[in-house]
């Protein structure tokens, strides 16, 4: 697609420039809708901490806080399209993926210093490769880091559906920008932000439920504003 002239932040230096045309809505934000939609990650991260920190402790709360960091980095990246700000988007995503992998392995019995060291080494290596390389190497290294009871199983399956839909719109926006020369741009990358953080939230809720149950306590799924699921410890009923 034909991009608008450079705005406040100057020429694009990031290794990727998405389908949204640059500096269309304001001189100070390169990709307006991609920037605004990134705030969904910030909001979801803080909401996840608020809903779960008492029931789940610091480990999943740390994952939610990393999503906040990713969201802030994504705002900086899409607002400026500068490489140094792109790293504030992509590197915290690597950290978030490593943190979630560590939590999942630990919850399923893969404990010990060996697993922690292995994940830490991979995280350090992925961080280095992501932050110092541009182009194909940097792109694929970043992508390689991502990409029960019936109610919990349903939440996990819903998370998978959101993930598949998110990957679909991401791939379309990454490879088929030429389509939008002829039809209106539905801002697929902005939808990727919303769908991906929604998917992560569903996975976190399912993982949190498993964590509480494995600790020998009862867990229940509740809904914030009757829409957003979260997990909480069930109150123990007093015996008569």
C-alpha positions as CSV (number, residue, x, y, z in Angstrom):
1,X,0.0,0.0,0.0
2,X,1.1,3.6,-0.6
3,X,2.2,5.0,2.8
4,X,1.7,8.7,3.8
5,X,4.7,11.0,4.2
6,X,6.8,10.7,7.3
7,X,5.2,12.5,10.3
8,X,6.4,13.7,13.7
9,X,8.7,10.6,14.3
10,X,10.5,10.8,10.9
11,X,11.2,7.9,8.5
12,X,10.3,4.4,9.4
13,X,13.2,2.4,10.9
14,X,11.3,-0.6,12.3
15,X,11.8,-3.9,10.5
16,X,8.0,-4.2,9.7
17,X,5.4,-1.6,8.6
18,X,1.9,-2.9,8.8
19,X,-1.0,-2.4,6.3
20,X,-2.4,0.6,8.1
21,X,-1.4,3.8,6.3
22,X,0.9,6.0,8.3
23,X,0.0,9.4,9.8
24,X,-3.5,9.5,8.3
25,X,-5.4,10.6,11.4
26,X,-2.7,12.7,13.2
27,X,0.8,14.0,12.6
28,X,1.9,12.5,15.9
29,X,0.8,8.9,15.5
30,X,2.1,6.7,12.7
31,X,-0.5,3.9,12.9
32,X,-3.5,5.3,14.7
33,X,-5.7,2.2,15.0
34,X,-2.8,-0.2,15.8
35,X,-1.8,2.2,18.5
36,X,-5.2,2.6,20.1
37,X,-5.9,-1.1,20.0
38,X,-2.7,-1.8,21.9
39,X,-4.3,-0.2,24.9
40,X,-6.5,-3.3,25.1
41,X,-3.4,-5.2,26.3
42,X,-2.7,-2.6,29.0
43,X,-6.3,-2.7,30.2
44,X,-6.5,-6.5,30.1
45,X,-3.2,-6.9,32.0
46,X,-4.2,-4.6,34.9
47,X,-7.7,-6.1,35.0
48,X,-6.1,-9.6,35.2
49,X,-3.9,-8.6,38.1
50,X,-6.9,-7.0,39.9
51,X,-9.1,-10.0,39.5
52,X,-6.5,-12.7,40.3
53,X,-3.7,-11.5,42.5
54,X,-5.4,-12.6,45.8
55,X,-6.4,-16.0,44.5
56,X,-3.4,-16.9,42.3
57,X,-0.4,-15.1,43.9
58,X,2.5,-13.6,42.0
59,X,3.2,-16.0,39.2
60,X,0.2,-15.4,37.0
61,X,0.1,-11.8,38.2
62,X,3.6,-11.4,36.8
63,X,2.3,-12.8,33.4
64,X,-0.5,-10.2,33.4
65,X,2.0,-7.4,34.2
66,X,4.2,-8.5,31.3
67,X,1.1,-8.1,29.1
68,X,0.9,-4.5,30.4
69,X,4.6,-4.0,29.4
70,X,3.9,-5.5,25.9
71,X,0.9,-3.2,25.5
72,X,2.9,-0.1,26.4
73,X,5.7,-1.2,24.1
74,X,3.1,-1.9,21.3
75,X,1.8,1.7,21.8
76,X,5.3,3.1,21.4
77,X,6.1,0.9,18.4
78,X,2.9,1.6,16.3
79,X,2.9,5.3,17.3
80,X,6.5,5.8,16.1
81,X,7.5,2.9,13.8
82,X,11.0,3.2,15.2
83,X,13.2,0.1,15.6
84,X,14.1,0.9,19.2
85,X,10.5,1.2,20.2
86,X,9.7,-2.0,18.2
87,X,12.0,-3.8,20.7
88,X,9.8,-2.6,23.6
89,X,6.9,-4.4,21.9
90,X,8.6,-7.7,20.8
91,X,11.2,-8.4,23.6
92,X,8.6,-8.3,26.4
93,X,6.5,-10.7,24.3
94,X,9.4,-13.1,24.4
95,X,9.6,-12.7,28.2
96,X,5.8,-13.2,28.5
97,X,6.0,-16.4,26.5
98,X,8.9,-17.7,28.6
99,X,7.1,-16.8,31.9
100,X,3.9,-18.6,30.8
101,X,5.9,-21.6,29.7
102,X,7.6,-21.8,33.1
103,X,4.3,-21.6,34.9
104,X,2.7,-24.3,32.8
105,X,5.6,-26.7,33.2
106,X,5.8,-26.1,36.9
107,X,2.0,-26.7,37.3
108,X,2.3,-30.0,35.5
109,X,5.1,-31.4,37.6
110,X,8.1,-30.3,35.5
111,X,9.9,-28.7,38.4
112,X,13.5,-28.2,39.3
113,X,16.4,-25.9,38.6
114,X,17.2,-27.6,35.3
115,X,13.9,-26.5,33.7
116,X,14.2,-23.0,35.1
117,X,17.8,-22.6,33.8
118,X,16.8,-24.0,30.3
119,X,13.9,-21.6,30.0
120,X,16.1,-18.7,31.3
121,X,18.8,-19.4,28.7
122,X,16.3,-19.6,25.9
123,X,14.7,-16.4,27.0
124,X,18.1,-14.6,27.1
125,X,19.1,-16.0,23.7
126,X,15.7,-15.1,22.1
127,X,15.9,-11.6,23.7
128,X,19.4,-11.1,22.2
129,X,18.5,-12.3,18.8
130,X,15.3,-10.3,18.7
131,X,16.9,-7.1,19.8
132,X,20.1,-7.0,17.7
133,X,18.9,-8.4,14.4
134,X,16.6,-6.9,11.7
135,X,14.8,-8.6,8.9
136,X,14.2,-12.3,8.5
137,X,16.3,-13.6,11.4
138,X,14.8,-11.2,13.9
139,X,11.2,-11.7,12.6
140,X,11.3,-15.5,12.8
141,X,13.1,-15.7,16.1
142,X,10.4,-13.4,17.6
143,X,7.5,-15.5,16.2
144,X,9.0,-18.8,17.4
145,X,8.5,-17.7,21.0
146,X,4.7,-17.6,20.5
147,X,2.9,-18.4,18.6
148,X,-10.1,-30.4,33.7
149,X,-13.7,-29.9,34.3
150,X,-16.1,-29.1,31.5
151,X,-16.2,-25.3,32.2
152,X,-12.4,-25.0,32.3
153,X,-12.1,-27.1,29.1
154,X,-14.6,-24.9,27.4
155,X,-12.6,-21.8,28.4
156,X,-9.4,-23.4,27.0
157,X,-11.2,-24.2,23.8
158,X,-12.5,-20.6,23.5
159,X,-9.0,-19.4,24.0
160,X,-7.8,-21.6,21.2
161,X,-10.5,-20.2,18.9
162,X,-9.5,-16.6,19.7
163,X,-5.9,-17.6,19.1
164,X,-6.6,-19.2,15.7
165,X,-8.6,-16.1,14.7
166,X,-5.9,-13.8,15.9
167,X,-3.2,-15.7,13.9
168,X,-5.5,-15.6,10.8
169,X,-5.9,-11.9,10.8
170,X,-2.2,-11.4,11.6
171,X,-1.1,-13.5,8.7
172,X,-3.5,-11.7,6.3
173,X,-2.3,-8.3,7.5
174,X,1.4,-9.5,7.1
175,X,1.1,-10.8,3.6
176,X,-1.9,-9.4,1.7
177,X,-1.7,-5.7,2.1
178,X,-2.2,-5.3,-1.7
179,X,-5.8,-6.3,-1.2
180,X,-6.5,-3.1,0.6
181,X,-5.6,-1.1,-2.5
182,X,-9.0,-2.1,-3.8
183,X,-11.2,-2.5,-0.7
184,X,-11.4,-0.7,2.7
185,X,-8.8,-1.7,5.3
186,X,-10.6,-3.5,8.2
187,X,-7.4,-2.9,10.4
188,X,-6.7,-6.6,10.9
189,X,-3.6,-5.9,13.0
190,X,-5.6,-3.8,15.4
191,X,-8.0,-6.8,15.8
192,X,-4.9,-9.0,16.3
193,X,-4.1,-7.0,19.5
194,X,-7.6,-7.5,20.9
195,X,-8.0,-11.1,19.9
196,X,-4.5,-12.2,21.1
197,X,-4.8,-10.6,24.5
198,X,-8.3,-12.1,24.9
199,X,-6.9,-15.5,24.0
200,X,-4.1,-15.2,26.6
201,X,-6.7,-14.2,29.2
202,X,-8.7,-17.4,28.6
203,X,-5.5,-19.5,28.8
204,X,-4.5,-17.8,32.0
205,X,-7.9,-18.4,33.6
206,X,-7.8,-22.1,32.7
207,X,-4.2,-22.3,34.0
208,X,-5.2,-20.5,37.2
209,X,-8.0,-22.9,37.8
210,X,-5.6,-25.8,37.5
211,X,-3.2,-24.1,39.8
212,X,-5.8,-23.8,42.6
213,X,-7.0,-27.3,42.2
214,X,-3.5,-28.8,42.3
215,X,-2.9,-26.9,45.5
216,X,-5.8,-29.0,47.0
217,X,-8.3,-26.2,47.1
218,X,-11.6,-25.6,45.3
219,X,-11.8,-23.2,42.4
220,X,-14.7,-21.6,40.6
221,X,-15.2,-19.6,37.5
222,X,-16.8,-16.2,37.9
223,X,-17.6,-13.4,35.4
224,X,-16.6,-9.7,35.8
225,X,-19.5,-7.6,34.5
226,X,-21.1,-10.9,33.4
227,X,-18.8,-11.0,30.5
228,X,-15.1,-11.5,31.4
229,X,-14.2,-14.8,33.0
230,X,-11.8,-15.1,36.0
231,X,-11.0,-17.8,38.5
232,X,-11.4,-17.5,42.2
233,X,-11.0,-19.8,45.2
234,X,-14.4,-21.3,46.2
235,X,-15.5,-20.6,49.7
236,X,-15.5,-23.7,51.9
237,X,-18.9,-24.6,53.1
238,X,-19.3,-25.0,56.8
239,X,-20.5,-28.4,57.8
240,X,-23.7,-28.5,59.7
